[in-house]
Amino acid sequence: MPEQITVSVADDAIGRIDEVVTELENGGMHIDQVLRPIGVITGSVDTQRVRALGSVAGVAAVEPQRTVRLPPPDSDVQ
């Protein structure tokens, strides 16, 4: 089952972020967005492959994406 993830690129690898993207794709990641200036890549990958992406050269961290939902403005919880 695919899992939405965020990959942080190591500071010393930001200059070669496109190479990191290629390696992540080779590792099974479907890329949604590449935020080059801040070194972040978002996308999805099969849950069983998440750990392997952490060993890709230039990857600092692989984290699951989290969704935050706020109550509507007219709710009792503020």
N, C-alpha and C positions, 0 to 999 in steps of 0.2 A: 504494500500500500504506500503511495507517495506521501511524503512528509514535506511541509513547507519549511525551508531553512534559510538562514542568513549566514554568509561566510564573510569573515573579516580577513582582509589581506594584510600580511605583515608589512610594516613600514618600508623595509628594504626591498619589497617586491612590488610596490605600487607602480613603479616604472615599467614593469612587465606584466601588468594585470591581464592583458589579453592572452598571454601564455598560461596564466593561472586559470583563466576561463576555459581555455582549450583543454587543460588537464582535468578540470572539474567535469566538463562535458564527456571526456573519455572515461571518467569514473562513473558516469550514469546520471549526472545532474542535468536537469532541464533548466536552463537559465531564463529567468524572467526579466531581471534588471541588473545592469552593471553601473554602479555609482563610482566612476573613476576617481573624482577628486577626493573622496573620503575612503576609498579602498574597501567598498562593500559590494557583495554580489548576493542577489536573492534568487530563489528558485525552489525547485522541488527535486526530490530523489527518493528512491525506494528506501524504506526504513532500514532495511538490512545493509545498505551501502553508506549510511551516514558516517559511521566511524571511520571508514576507509578514506573519506574525503579529507579528514583532519591530517592525514599524512602527505597530502599533496604539497610539493615544494611551494613556498610562498603563502600558505594558509596559516593564519594565526589562530583562528577559532571557527568552529562550526556550531551554530546554535539553532534550536527550533524557533520558528516565528511564533510570537504570542499575539493574541487578539485581545484588546481591551475594549469593553463596552461600557458606556456611561448611561445612566438612566436618563430618560427624557427630561427636558427642562421643567415640565409641569408635574413631575413625580414628587412624592413626599420625601424621597431621599435626596438630599443636596449636600 
